[in-house]
Amino acid sequence: MLTEINLGGIYVATFAWHLALALPAFFALRWLLTRLSLLPRLWYLALGEVALFVLVLFLTFPLVPR
């Protein structure tokens, strides 16, 4: 069940916290994989980036309190 987190009187959905944690991690990981020349070797670059973002997003679920 999804709940909201009270942030100074403003209720924020927990999914927003997941996105806030996943985006910097995704950009750092994408930069690292591009720097190592692993990401450009994918057949479909956009599909690989979406899959990487979904993986990082779901790895944040244990980090955010319910």
C-alpha positions as a LaTeX table, in Angstrom:
\begin{tabular}{lrrr}
\hline
Residue & $x$ (\AA) & $y$ (\AA) & $z$ (\AA) \\
\hline
Met1 & 0.00 & 0.00 & 0.00 \\
Leu2 & 1.39 & 3.37 & $-0.97$ \\
Thr3 & 1.31 & 6.10 & 1.61 \\
Glu4 & 2.35 & 9.72 & 1.74 \\
Ile5 & 5.21 & 11.24 & 3.69 \\
Asn6 & 4.48 & 14.45 & 5.60 \\
Leu7 & 7.11 & 17.03 & 4.68 \\
Gly8 & 6.42 & 20.22 & 6.60 \\
Gly9 & 2.66 & 19.94 & 6.21 \\
Ile10 & 2.85 & 18.92 & 2.56 \\
Tyr11 & 2.07 & 15.31 & 1.77 \\
Val12 & 4.44 & 13.86 & $-0.81$ \\
Ala13 & 3.89 & 10.49 & $-2.45$ \\
Thr14 & 6.55 & 7.92 & $-1.70$ \\
Phe15 & 7.06 & 7.36 & $-5.41$ \\
Ala16 & 8.40 & 10.92 & $-5.68$ \\
Trp17 & 11.05 & 10.01 & $-3.12$ \\
His18 & 11.95 & 6.94 & $-5.16$ \\
Leu19 & 12.37 & 9.10 & $-8.25$ \\
Ala20 & 14.42 & 11.66 & $-6.31$ \\
Leu21 & 16.80 & 8.90 & $-5.20$ \\
Ala22 & 16.92 & 7.07 & $-8.52$ \\
Leu23 & 17.63 & 9.99 & $-10.86$ \\
Pro24 & 21.07 & 11.02 & $-9.51$ \\
Ala25 & 22.09 & 7.37 & $-9.18$ \\
Phe26 & 20.94 & 6.68 & $-12.74$ \\
Phe27 & 22.82 & 9.67 & $-14.18$ \\
Ala28 & 26.00 & 8.70 & $-12.32$ \\
Leu29 & 25.76 & 5.09 & $-13.44$ \\
Arg30 & 24.98 & 6.12 & $-17.03$ \\
Trp31 & 27.99 & 8.46 & $-17.02$ \\
Leu32 & 30.21 & 5.68 & $-15.66$ \\
Leu33 & 29.01 & 3.12 & $-18.21$ \\
Thr34 & 29.49 & 5.62 & $-21.04$ \\
Arg35 & 32.96 & 6.46 & $-19.76$ \\
Leu36 & 33.83 & 2.75 & $-19.76$ \\
Ser37 & 32.41 & 2.42 & $-23.31$ \\
Leu38 & 29.88 & $-0.18$ & $-22.20$ \\
Leu39 & 26.66 & 1.73 & $-22.77$ \\
Pro40 & 27.30 & 2.70 & $-26.44$ \\
Arg41 & 27.80 & $-0.99$ & $-27.27$ \\
Leu42 & 24.12 & $-1.72$ & $-26.69$ \\
Trp43 & 22.08 & $-2.50$ & $-29.72$ \\
Tyr44 & 19.30 & $-0.09$ & $-28.75$ \\
Leu45 & 20.75 & 2.65 & $-26.59$ \\
Ala46 & 17.40 & 4.09 & $-25.48$ \\
Leu47 & 16.09 & 0.66 & $-24.47$ \\
Gly48 & 19.23 & 0.03 & $-22.44$ \\
Glu49 & 18.91 & 3.37 & $-20.67$ \\
Val50 & 15.26 & 2.72 & $-19.80$ \\
Ala51 & 16.12 & $-0.72$ & $-18.47$ \\
Leu52 & 18.95 & 0.74 & $-16.41$ \\
Phe53 & 16.65 & 3.42 & $-14.97$ \\
Val54 & 13.98 & 0.87 & $-14.07$ \\
Leu55 & 16.60 & $-1.27$ & $-12.36$ \\
Val56 & 17.94 & 1.66 & $-10.34$ \\
Leu57 & 14.40 & 2.80 & $-9.53$ \\
Phe58 & 13.39 & $-0.56$ & $-8.10$ \\
Leu59 & 16.63 & $-0.79$ & $-6.12$ \\
Thr60 & 15.52 & 2.33 & $-4.21$ \\
Phe61 & 12.36 & 0.71 & $-2.84$ \\
Pro62 & 14.06 & $-0.78$ & 0.26 \\
Leu63 & 15.65 & 2.63 & 1.01 \\
Val64 & 12.51 & 4.76 & 1.41 \\
Pro65 & 10.50 & 4.36 & 4.63 \\
Arg66 & 6.85 & 3.41 & 4.36 \\
\hline
\end{tabular}
